[in-house]
Amino acid sequence: MDLHLLALFSVAFTSAIAVPGPNVAFAVAQAIRHGIKTTIPGALFGFGLGTAIHATVVLSGVGLIIYDHRWILTYLRWIGAIYLAYLAVGAFFAKSGPSDGKVGDSSPKQMFVDSLLVSLTNPKGWLASLLTYPSFISPRVSYTIQAISLGLAAMVISLSIYSGYMFLAHKARAAFDNKSAFNRVTGVIYALVALGLILSPY
């Protein structure tokens, strides 16, 4: 693998992922509502697998189909928006009561499924992958080695950024003193992300 290209890819991918989008907002909402001990294991596996799938699709050539048929991103956007709207309603009208440090009832398995679904229906993630991976492939080095290296680098970057946002959100939980507040804030975040997906150009 060309280390110079790998370094440039890392900078470009970090810049694309670090800008808050649906994935970041979802990670923050989950950490606020459920706490970091519940959120981190499932969410990171979900986002990690989502990043790996993005890389596999793009680097296998299938990404060209998505690039040439942008309507696929439109369908993904609406699926993600509808699911996030469903989560928003569920969070906003969830039963309230005193906080006992275990806000919400999602398991790591459910976190994994939700995070993976949000990641795969996020047009921003697909566009970032479509625009970055192909630009950092060298014809002088084995394509397979480069594909694996770029995919692994992307996973490390994604997990580092999302976990960072979740840690910050976990610290912000101190601003709320009951389960109702956690749920309502989470519901609002989900709703805003769903609206953002609907209004996004892709």
TIBA-788169 format. One record per residue: chain; residue in one letter; z, y, x of N, C-alpha, C in turn. Coordinates in Angstrom, 1 decimal. Each point is the difference from the previous one (the first is absolute). Layout:
N
["A" "a" [Z Y X] [Z Y X] [Z Y X]]
...
END
This chain:
202
["A" "m" [0.0 -1.2 0.8] [0.0 1.2 -0.8] [0.0 1.2 0.9]]
["A" "d" [-0.9 1.0 -0.3] [0.0 1.3 0.7] [1.3 0.8 -0.4]]
["A" "l" [0.9 0.1 1.0] [1.3 0.7 -0.3] [-0.2 1.4 -0.4]]
["A" "h" [-1.1 0.7 0.6] [-0.2 1.4 -0.4] [-0.4 0.1 -1.5]]
["A" "l" [-0.8 -0.9 -0.4] [-0.4 0.0 -1.5] [1.2 -0.4 -0.8]]
["A" "l" [0.8 -0.9 0.4] [1.2 -0.4 -0.7] [0.9 1.2 -0.2]]
["A" "a" [0.2 0.7 1.1] [0.9 1.2 -0.1] [-0.5 1.0 -0.9]]
["A" "l" [-1.4 0.3 0.0] [-0.6 0.9 -0.9] [0.1 -0.4 -1.4]]
["A" "f" [-0.2 -1.3 -0.2] [0.2 -0.6 -1.4] [1.4 0.2 -0.5]]
["A" "s" [1.0 -0.2 0.9] [1.4 0.1 -0.5] [0.3 1.4 -0.4]]
["A" "v" [-0.6 1.0 0.7] [0.2 1.4 -0.3] [-0.6 0.3 -1.4]]
["A" "a" [-1.3 -0.4 -0.1] [-0.7 0.3 -1.2] [0.6 -0.7 -1.2]]
["A" "f" [0.4 -1.3 0.1] [0.6 -0.7 -1.1] [1.3 0.5 -0.4]]
["A" "t" [0.8 0.4 1.0] [1.3 0.6 -0.3] [-0.1 1.3 -0.7]]
["A" "s" [-1.0 0.8 0.3] [-0.2 1.3 -0.7] [-0.4 -0.3 -1.4]]
["A" "a" [-0.8 -1.0 -0.2] [-0.5 -0.3 -1.4] [1.2 -0.6 -0.9]]
["A" "i" [0.8 -0.8 0.6] [1.1 -0.7 -0.7] [1.2 0.9 -0.2]]
["A" "a" [0.3 0.9 0.9] [1.2 0.8 0.0] [-0.1 1.0 -1.1]]
["A" "v" [-1.1 0.4 -0.4] [-0.2 1.0 -1.1] [0.5 -0.7 -1.3]]
["A" "p" [1.0 0.6 -0.7] [0.5 -0.7 -1.2] [-1.0 -0.2 -1.0]]
["A" "g" [0.0 -1.3 -0.5] [-1.0 -0.4 -1.1] [0.8 -1.0 -0.9]]
["A" "p" [-0.8 -0.7 -0.8] [0.6 -1.0 -0.9] [1.0 -1.0 0.7]]
["A" "n" [-0.4 -0.5 1.1] [0.8 -1.0 0.7] [1.4 0.6 0.4]]
["A" "v" [-0.1 1.2 0.6] [1.2 0.7 0.5] [0.9 0.3 -1.2]]
["A" "a" [-0.6 0.6 -1.1] [0.8 0.4 -1.1] [0.6 -1.2 -0.7]]
["A" "f" [-0.7 -1.2 0.0] [0.6 -1.2 -0.6] [1.2 -0.5 0.9]]
["A" "a" [-0.2 0.0 1.3] [1.0 -0.4 0.9] [1.3 0.9 -0.2]]
["A" "v" [-0.2 1.3 -0.1] [1.1 0.9 -0.1] [0.7 -0.3 -1.4]]
["A" "a" [-0.8 -0.1 -1.0] [0.6 -0.3 -1.3] [0.8 -1.3 -0.1]]
["A" "q" [-0.5 -1.0 0.7] [0.7 -1.3 0.0] [1.3 0.1 0.8]]
["A" "a" [0.0 0.8 1.1] [1.2 0.1 0.8] [1.1 0.8 -0.7]]
["A" "i" [-0.5 1.1 -0.7] [1.0 0.8 -0.8] [0.6 -0.8 -1.1]]
["A" "r" [-0.8 -0.8 -0.7] [0.6 -0.7 -1.1] [0.8 -1.3 0.3]]
["A" "h" [-0.5 -0.7 1.0] [0.6 -1.3 0.3] [0.8 -0.1 1.3]]
["A" "g" [-0.1 1.0 0.8] [0.7 -0.1 1.3] [-0.8 -0.7 1.0]]
["A" "i" [0.2 0.3 1.3] [-0.8 -0.5 1.1] [0.1 -1.5 0.2]]
["A" "k" [1.2 -0.5 -0.2] [0.3 -1.4 0.3] [-0.9 -0.9 -1.0]]
["A" "t" [-0.2 0.5 -1.2] [-0.8 -0.8 -0.9] [-1.5 0.3 0.2]]
["A" "t" [-0.3 1.2 0.3] [-1.4 0.5 0.1] [-0.7 -0.5 1.3]]
["A" "i" [0.6 0.2 1.1] [-0.7 -0.2 1.3] [-0.7 -1.4 0.1]]
["A" "p" [0.7 -1.1 -0.2] [-0.6 -1.3 0.3] [-1.3 -0.2 -0.9]]
["A" "g" [0.1 0.1 -1.3] [-1.1 -0.2 -0.8] [-1.1 1.0 0.1]]
["A" "a" [0.3 1.3 0.0] [-0.9 1.0 0.1] [-0.8 0.0 1.3]]
["A" "l" [0.6 -0.2 1.1] [-0.7 -0.1 1.3] [-0.9 -1.2 0.1]]
["A" "f" [0.4 -1.1 -0.6] [-0.9 -1.2 0.0] [-1.2 0.3 -0.9]]
["A" "g" [0.2 0.7 -1.1] [-1.1 0.3 -0.9] [-1.0 1.0 0.6]]
["A" "f" [0.6 1.1 0.6] [-0.9 1.0 0.7] [-0.7 -0.6 1.2]]
["A" "g" [0.7 -0.9 0.7] [-0.5 -0.6 1.2] [-1.2 -0.9 -0.4]]
["A" "l" [0.2 -0.8 -1.0] [-1.1 -0.9 -0.5] [-1.2 0.9 -0.5]]
["A" "g" [0.3 1.0 -0.7] [-1.0 0.9 -0.5] [-0.8 0.6 1.1]]
["A" "t" [0.6 0.4 1.1] [-0.7 0.6 1.1] [-0.9 -1.1 0.7]]
["A" "a" [0.6 -1.2 0.1] [-0.8 -1.1 0.6] [-1.2 -0.3 -0.9]]
["A" "i" [0.1 0.0 -1.3] [-1.1 -0.2 -0.9] [-1.1 1.1 0.1]]
["A" "h" [0.5 1.2 0.1] [-1.0 1.1 0.2] [-0.8 -0.2 1.3]]
["A" "a" [0.7 -0.3 1.1] [-0.6 -0.3 1.3] [-1.0 -1.1 -0.1]]
["A" "t" [0.4 -1.1 -0.6] [-0.9 -1.2 -0.1] [-1.2 0.3 -0.8]]
["A" "v" [0.1 0.7 -1.1] [-1.1 0.3 -0.9] [-1.0 0.9 0.8]]
["A" "v" [0.5 1.1 0.6] [-0.8 0.9 0.7] [-0.7 -0.6 1.2]]
["A" "l" [0.8 -0.7 0.8] [-0.6 -0.5 1.3] [-0.8 -1.3 -0.2]]
["A" "s" [0.1 -0.6 -1.2] [-0.9 -1.2 -0.3] [-1.3 0.4 -0.5]]
["A" "g" [-0.2 1.3 -0.3] [-1.3 0.5 -0.5] [0.0 0.2 -1.5]]
["A" "v" [1.0 -0.6 -0.7] [0.0 0.1 -1.4] [0.3 1.5 -0.4]]
["A" "g" [0.6 0.7 0.9] [0.3 1.4 -0.3] [-1.2 0.9 -0.2]]
["A" "l" [-1.2 -0.5 0.5] [-1.2 0.7 -0.2] [-0.4 0.1 -1.5]]
["A" "i" [0.4 -1.1 -0.7] [-0.3 -0.1 -1.4] [0.8 1.1 -0.7]]
["A" "i" [1.3 0.1 0.3] [0.8 1.0 -0.6] [-0.5 1.4 0.4]]
["A" "y" [-0.4 0.2 1.2] [-0.5 1.3 0.4] [-1.3 0.4 -0.7]]
["A" "d" [-0.8 -0.9 -0.3] [-1.3 0.2 -0.7] [0.2 0.1 -1.5]]
["A" "h" [1.1 -0.5 -0.5] [0.2 -0.1 -1.5] [1.4 0.6 -0.2]]
["A" "r" [0.1 1.4 0.0] [1.2 0.7 -0.2] [0.7 -0.3 -1.3]]
["A" "w" [-0.8 -0.5 -1.0] [0.6 -0.2 -1.3] [1.1 -1.1 0.1]]
["A" "i" [0.0 -0.8 1.0] [1.0 -1.0 0.2] [1.4 0.7 0.3]]
["A" "l" [-0.1 1.1 0.7] [1.3 0.8 0.3] [0.5 0.6 -1.3]]
["A" "t" [-1.0 0.4 -0.9] [0.4 0.6 -1.3] [0.8 -1.1 -0.8]]
["A" "y" [-0.5 -1.2 -0.1] [0.7 -1.0 -0.7] [1.4 -0.3 0.6]]
["A" "l" [0.1 -0.1 1.3] [1.2 -0.2 0.7] [1.0 1.1 -0.3]]
["A" "r" [-0.5 1.3 0.0] [0.8 1.1 -0.2] [0.7 -0.1 -1.4]]
["A" "w" [-0.8 -0.3 -1.0] [0.5 -0.1 -1.4] [1.0 -1.2 -0.2]]
["A" "i" [-0.3 -1.1 0.7] [0.9 -1.1 -0.1] [1.4 0.4 0.6]]
["A" "g" [-0.1 0.7 1.2] [1.3 0.4 0.6] [0.7 1.1 -0.8]]
["A" "a" [-0.8 0.9 -0.7] [0.6 1.1 -0.8] [0.7 -0.6 -1.2]]
["A" "i" [-0.6 -1.0 -0.7] [0.6 -0.6 -1.1] [1.2 -0.8 0.3]]
["A" "y" [0.0 -0.7 1.1] [1.2 -0.7 0.5] [1.1 0.9 0.3]]
["A" "l" [-0.3 1.1 0.7] [1.1 0.9 0.4] [0.5 0.7 -1.3]]
["A" "a" [-0.8 0.3 -1.0] [0.5 0.6 -1.2] [0.9 -1.0 -0.7]]
["A" "y" [-0.3 -1.2 0.0] [0.8 -1.1 -0.6] [1.4 0.0 0.8]]
["A" "l" [0.0 0.1 1.3] [1.2 0.0 0.7] [0.8 1.3 -0.3]]
["A" "a" [-0.7 1.1 -0.2] [0.7 1.3 -0.2] [0.7 -0.1 -1.4]]
["A" "v" [-0.6 -0.5 -1.0] [0.6 -0.1 -1.3] [1.2 -1.0 0.1]]
["A" "g" [-0.1 -1.1 0.7] [1.1 -0.9 0.2] [1.2 0.6 0.7]]
["A" "a" [-0.3 0.8 1.1] [1.1 0.6 0.7] [0.6 1.1 -0.8]]
["A" "f" [-0.8 0.8 -0.7] [0.5 1.2 -0.6] [1.0 -0.4 -1.2]]
["A" "f" [-0.4 -1.1 -0.7] [0.8 -0.4 -1.1] [0.9 -1.2 0.3]]
["A" "a" [0.2 -0.3 1.2] [0.9 -1.0 0.4] [1.5 0.3 -0.4]]
["A" "k" [0.8 -1.0 -0.2] [1.4 0.2 -0.4] [0.7 0.8 1.0]]
["A" "s" [0.8 0.9 -0.4] [0.7 0.9 0.9] [1.5 -0.4 0.1]]
["A" "g" [0.7 0.4 1.0] [1.4 -0.3 0.1] [0.5 0.4 1.4]]
["A" "p" [1.2 -0.1 0.3] [0.6 0.4 1.3] [-0.7 -0.8 1.1]]
["A" "s" [-0.2 0.6 1.1] [-0.6 -0.6 1.1] [1.0 -0.9 0.8]]
["A" "d" [-0.4 -1.2 0.3] [0.9 -0.9 0.8] [-0.6 -0.3 1.3]]
["A" "g" [-1.0 0.7 0.4] [-0.6 -0.2 1.3] [-1.1 -1.0 -0.1]]
["A" "k" [-0.2 -0.6 -1.1] [-1.1 -1.0 -0.2] [-0.9 0.5 -1.2]]
["A" "v" [-0.6 1.1 0.2] [-0.8 0.6 -1.0] [-1.3 -0.8 -0.2]]
["A" "g" [-0.3 -0.3 -1.3] [-1.2 -0.8 -0.3] [0.2 -1.4 0.1]]
["A" "d" [-1.0 -0.8 -0.4] [0.2 -1.5 0.0] [-1.2 -0.7 0.6]]
["A" "s" [-0.8 0.7 0.8] [-1.2 -0.6 0.6] [0.4 -0.8 1.2]]
["A" "s" [-0.6 -1.2 0.1] [0.2 -0.8 1.2] [-1.0 0.3 1.1]]
["A" "p" [0.3 -0.5 1.2] [-1.0 0.2 1.1] [-1.4 -0.6 -0.4]]
["A" "k" [0.0 -1.1 -0.8] [-1.3 -0.6 -0.4] [-0.7 1.0 -0.9]]
["A" "q" [0.7 0.6 -0.9] [-0.7 1.0 -0.9] [-0.4 1.2 0.8]]
["A" "m" [0.8 0.4 1.0] [-0.4 1.2 0.8] [-1.3 -0.4 0.8]]
["A" "f" [-0.1 -1.2 0.4] [-1.2 -0.4 0.8] [-1.2 0.0 -0.9]]
["A" "v" [0.1 -0.5 -1.2] [-1.1 0.0 -0.9] [-0.4 1.4 -0.4]]
["A" "d" [0.9 0.9 -0.3] [-0.2 1.4 -0.4] [-0.7 0.7 1.1]]
["A" "s" [0.6 -0.1 1.2] [-0.5 0.7 1.2] [-1.5 -0.4 0.3]]
["A" "l" [-0.2 -1.3 0.0] [-1.3 -0.6 0.2] [-1.1 0.6 -1.0]]
["A" "l" [0.4 -0.1 -1.2] [-0.9 0.5 -1.1] [-0.3 1.5 0.2]]
["A" "v" [1.0 0.8 0.2] [-0.2 1.4 0.2] [-0.9 0.3 1.3]]
["A" "s" [0.2 -0.8 1.0] [-0.7 0.2 1.2] [-1.5 -0.4 -0.2]]
["A" "l" [-0.3 -1.1 -0.7] [-1.3 -0.4 -0.2] [-0.8 0.8 -1.1]]
["A" "t" [0.7 0.8 -0.8] [-0.7 0.8 -1.0] [0.1 1.5 0.4]]
["A" "n" [0.3 0.2 1.2] [0.1 1.4 0.5] [-1.3 0.4 0.7]]
["A" "p" [-0.8 0.8 -0.7] [-1.3 0.4 0.7] [0.1 0.7 1.3]]
["A" "k" [1.1 0.7 0.2] [0.3 0.7 1.3] [0.0 -1.0 1.1]]
["A" "g" [0.7 -1.1 -0.3] [0.1 -1.1 1.1] [-1.3 -0.6 0.3]]
["A" "w" [-0.8 -0.2 -1.0] [-1.3 -0.6 0.2] [-0.9 0.9 0.8]]
["A" "l" [0.0 1.3 -0.4] [-0.9 1.0 0.7] [0.5 0.2 1.4]]
["A" "a" [1.3 0.0 0.3] [0.5 0.2 1.3] [-0.5 -1.2 0.9]]
["A" "s" [0.0 -1.2 -0.6] [-0.4 -1.2 0.7] [-1.5 0.0 0.3]]
["A" "l" [-0.8 0.4 -1.0] [-1.4 0.0 0.1] [-0.5 1.0 1.0]]
["A" "l" [0.7 1.1 0.1] [-0.4 1.1 0.9] [0.5 -0.1 1.4]]
["A" "t" [1.1 -0.8 0.2] [0.5 -0.1 1.4] [-0.4 -1.3 0.7]]
["A" "y" [0.2 -1.1 -0.5] [-0.3 -1.3 0.7] [-1.4 0.0 0.7]]
["A" "p" [-1.1 0.2 -0.8] [-1.3 -0.1 0.7] [-0.2 1.0 1.1]]
["A" "s" [0.7 1.1 0.0] [-0.3 1.0 1.0] [0.6 -0.3 1.4]]
["A" "f" [0.8 -1.0 0.0] [0.7 -0.3 1.3] [-0.3 -1.5 0.5]]
["A" "i" [-1.2 -0.4 -0.4] [-0.5 -1.3 0.5] [-0.9 0.2 1.2]]
["A" "s" [0.2 -0.7 1.1] [-0.8 0.2 1.1] [-1.0 -1.2 0.1]]
["A" "p" [-1.3 0.2 0.3] [-0.9 -1.1 0.1] [0.1 -0.8 1.3]]
["A" "r" [0.9 0.5 0.9] [0.1 -0.7 1.3] [1.2 -1.0 0.0]]
["A" "v" [0.7 0.0 -1.1] [1.2 -0.9 0.0] [-0.1 -1.0 -1.2]]
["A" "s" [0.6 -1.1 0.1] [-0.1 -1.0 -1.1] [0.5 0.6 -1.3]]
["A" "y" [-0.9 -0.2 -1.0] [0.3 0.6 -1.4] [1.3 -0.6 -0.5]]
["A" "t" [0.2 -1.3 0.1] [1.1 -0.7 -0.5] [1.3 0.6 0.6]]
["A" "i" [0.0 0.1 1.3] [1.2 0.6 0.6] [0.3 1.4 -0.4]]
["A" "q" [-1.0 0.8 -0.2] [0.2 1.4 -0.4] [0.5 0.0 -1.5]]
["A" "a" [-0.6 -0.8 -0.8] [0.4 -0.1 -1.4] [1.5 -0.3 -0.1]]
["A" "i" [0.4 -1.0 0.7] [1.4 -0.5 0.0] [1.0 1.1 0.5]]
["A" "s" [-0.5 0.7 1.1] [0.9 1.0 0.6] [0.1 1.2 -0.9]]
["A" "l" [-1.1 0.4 -0.6] [0.1 1.2 -0.9] [0.8 -0.3 -1.2]]
["A" "g" [-0.2 -1.2 -0.5] [0.8 -0.4 -1.2] [1.5 -0.1 0.3]]
["A" "l" [0.4 -0.5 1.1] [1.4 -0.1 0.4] [0.6 1.4 0.2]]
["A" "a" [-0.8 0.9 0.7] [0.4 1.3 0.2] [0.2 0.8 -1.3]]
["A" "a" [-0.9 -0.2 -0.9] [0.1 0.6 -1.3] [1.3 -0.4 -0.8]]
["A" "m" [0.3 -1.3 0.1] [1.2 -0.5 -0.7] [1.2 0.6 0.6]]
["A" "v" [0.1 0.0 1.3] [1.2 0.6 0.7] [0.2 1.5 -0.4]]
["A" "i" [-1.1 0.7 0.0] [0.0 1.4 -0.3] [0.4 0.2 -1.5]]
["A" "s" [-0.6 -0.8 -0.9] [0.4 0.2 -1.4] [1.4 -0.3 -0.3]]
["A" "l" [0.5 -1.1 0.6] [1.4 -0.4 -0.3] [1.0 1.0 0.6]]
["A" "s" [-0.4 0.6 1.2] [0.9 1.0 0.6] [0.1 1.2 -0.9]]
["A" "i" [-1.1 0.5 -0.5] [-0.1 1.2 -0.8] [0.7 -0.2 -1.3]]
["A" "y" [-0.3 -1.1 -0.7] [0.6 -0.3 -1.3] [1.5 -0.2 0.1]]
["A" "s" [0.5 -0.7 1.0] [1.4 -0.2 0.2] [0.7 1.3 0.3]]
["A" "g" [-0.7 0.9 0.7] [0.6 1.3 0.3] [0.2 0.8 -1.2]]
["A" "y" [-1.0 0.0 -0.9] [0.1 0.7 -1.3] [1.1 -0.6 -0.8]]
["A" "m" [0.1 -1.3 0.0] [1.1 -0.7 -0.8] [1.4 0.3 0.5]]
["A" "f" [0.1 0.1 1.3] [1.3 0.4 0.6] [0.4 1.4 -0.4]]
["A" "l" [-0.9 0.9 0.0] [0.2 1.4 -0.4] [0.4 0.0 -1.5]]
["A" "a" [-0.7 -0.7 -0.8] [0.3 -0.1 -1.4] [1.3 -0.5 -0.3]]
["A" "h" [0.4 -1.0 0.8] [1.3 -0.7 -0.2] [1.1 1.1 0.3]]
["A" "k" [-0.2 0.8 1.0] [1.0 1.1 0.2] [0.1 0.9 -1.1]]
["A" "a" [-1.1 0.2 -0.7] [0.0 1.0 -1.1] [0.7 -0.5 -1.3]]
["A" "r" [0.3 -1.3 0.0] [0.7 -0.6 -1.1] [1.4 0.6 -0.3]]
["A" "a" [0.5 0.6 1.1] [1.4 0.6 -0.1] [0.0 1.2 -1.0]]
["A" "a" [-1.2 0.5 -0.3] [-0.1 1.2 -0.9] [0.2 -0.4 -1.4]]
["A" "f" [-0.1 -1.3 -0.3] [0.2 -0.5 -1.4] [1.3 -0.8 -0.1]]
["A" "d" [0.6 0.1 -1.2] [1.3 -0.7 -0.1] [0.0 -1.1 -1.0]]
["A" "n" [-1.2 -0.3 -0.7] [0.1 -1.1 -1.0] [-1.4 -0.6 -0.1]]
["A" "k" [0.0 -1.1 -0.7] [-1.2 -0.8 -0.1] [-1.1 0.7 -0.8]]
["A" "s" [0.4 0.8 -1.0] [-0.9 0.7 -0.8] [-0.8 1.0 0.8]]
["A" "a" [0.6 0.7 0.9] [-0.7 0.9 0.9] [-1.0 -0.7 0.9]]
["A" "f" [0.4 -1.1 0.6] [-0.9 -0.8 0.8] [-1.2 -0.4 -0.8]]
["A" "n" [0.2 -0.5 -1.2] [-1.1 -0.5 -0.8] [-0.9 1.1 -0.4]]
["A" "r" [0.5 1.2 -0.4] [-0.8 1.1 -0.5] [-0.9 0.6 1.2]]
["A" "v" [0.6 0.1 1.1] [-0.7 0.5 1.2] [-1.1 -0.9 0.4]]
["A" "t" [0.3 -1.3 -0.1] [-1.0 -1.0 0.4] [-1.1 0.0 -1.1]]
["A" "g" [0.3 0.1 -1.2] [-1.0 0.0 -1.1] [-0.9 1.2 0.2]]
["A" "v" [0.5 1.2 0.3] [-0.8 1.2 0.2] [-0.9 -0.2 1.2]]
["A" "i" [0.5 -0.6 1.1] [-0.9 -0.2 1.2] [-1.1 -0.9 -0.4]]
["A" "y" [0.3 -1.1 -0.7] [-1.1 -1.0 -0.4] [-1.0 0.7 -0.8]]
["A" "a" [0.4 0.8 -1.0] [-0.9 0.7 -0.9] [-0.9 1.0 0.8]]
["A" "l" [0.6 0.7 0.9] [-0.8 1.0 0.8] [-1.0 -0.7 0.9]]
["A" "v" [0.4 -1.2 0.5] [-1.0 -0.8 0.8] [-1.1 -0.5 -0.8]]
["A" "a" [0.3 -0.5 -1.2] [-1.0 -0.4 -1.0] [-1.0 1.1 -0.3]]
["A" "l" [0.6 1.2 -0.3] [-0.9 1.1 -0.3] [-0.8 0.4 1.2]]
["A" "g" [0.5 -0.1 1.2] [-0.7 0.3 1.2] [-1.2 -0.9 0.2]]
["A" "l" [0.2 -1.3 -0.3] [-1.1 -1.0 0.1] [-1.1 0.4 -1.0]]
["A" "i" [0.4 0.3 -1.2] [-1.0 0.3 -1.0] [-0.8 1.2 0.3]]
["A" "l" [0.6 1.0 0.6] [-0.7 1.3 0.3] [-0.6 0.0 1.4]]
["A" "s" [0.2 -1.1 0.8] [-0.6 0.0 1.3] [-1.5 -0.2 -0.1]]
["A" "p" [-0.8 0.5 1.0] [-1.5 -0.1 -0.1] [-0.5 -1.4 0.1]]
["A" "y" [0.8 -0.9 0.6] [-0.5 -1.4 0.2] [1.1 -0.9 -0.5]]
END
